[in-house]
Amino acid sequence: WSADTAKAADELVKALKSSFSTGIATADWLDNSTRNNAQTKLSKYVHLLGGPENPQLYPTLTLDSKTYLKNRWNVSQVNIDTNFKLNGQPVNKRKFSRPAYIVDAEYRHCVNKVLFTASIFQAPNFDLKYDAAQNFGGIGMVIGHEITHGFDYRNRNYDGDGNLNSWWSNATNITFKTKAQCLSDQYAKFVVNSDLTGAELGNISGQLALGEAIADNGGLKTSFRAYHEYLKKFPSQYTEETGDKLFYLSFAQVRCSKNTDRYLLRSLGWKHPPSRFRVTGALQNNAEFARNGSTKRKRREFVDEYLAYSRRVKVFNRGMGGTVQALDLDSIEKAMASLKLDKKICNAESRVGRLLPDFYDKLE
């Protein structure tokens, strides 16, 4: 975590917030009152990067290498005393609630803030040497994901000050619920198969996954929009089509994983769907992605380029939940070749189901 990384991270978050604001301004299903309230909430977002600005110190604490349990007790006492002293004090929205060494990002509805640890700003999510398309497709999507969480099916009920407050008009509230139900139904159709045997393990819970599905779909669109806004100021060395491909490849690369059956079975009861469906679910509803792969030739080129890229790297990614996800390159190819895009999609704007029914198929 360097000064250059901190500056780049701050600029990325600001770019994503600006992009999300554009999304609010152009969403034709929002009425003016709800749109204004959404913009107000977004404007009050606090974003924290790297680690604590004022780390908690323990000047009076002494430790003994021979008394482990006593050390734990003493540390707990100090933490309890510190927390009791906060009672009745103003809430510190800039308190960093995660250790910097943990790969993590989060949105906190009670204080309306997004937080990104220093450890998440590393490959494959981010690198100062990466092209802008890679950083926007990787960490940019993660940032957009967390920003979108402030407007998902649960957190949308809180205002910009973190208070439970209904700021949606009745008509817009009904429209949101209709769209959310459609997304839930879409994800509920995803069948999870074993990465090892191919056996069917069960279906994703659309309702449990709804918050993450909204954040993934919104995050991807927000980051892609931010990337193209960036290109207006800093033109790419690539053609627009090549840059867009690199963006989507980076998005998928972050989610590359190979999991045990036990992990996948447990994920059926979690809010985070298996990584495969976090990629395909968002892409199914993404019109920009459809335009980038709307012909048979483009579909083949996209898959071939991904496989050529993946053979040059050793993928080893520690997932945001702390699970080590190691993936050999043969598994990448197998996974990419086996994924299918469902023709029945919820988002009427998307044409992926019609244009890309077999995008990940290697074609004949």
Secondary structure, DSSP 8 states (H G I E B T S, - for coil): --HHHHHHHHHHHHHHHHHHHHHHHH-TTS-HHHHHHHHHHHHT-EEEEES-SS----TT----TT-HHHHHHHHHHHHHHHHHHTTTS---TT---S-TTS--EEEETTTTEEEEEGGGSSTTT--TTS-HHHHIIIIIHHHHHHHHHTTSTTGGGB-TTS-B---S-HHHHHHHHHHHHHHHHHHHT-EEE-TTT--EEEE--TTTTHHHHHHHHHHHHHHHHHHHHHHHHS--SS-HHHHHHHHHHHHHHHT-----HHHHHHHTTSSS--HHHHHHHHHHT-HHHHHHT-SHHHHHHHHHHHHHHHHTS-EEEE-TTS-EEEE-HHHHHHHHHH----S--S-TT--HHHH-TTTTS---
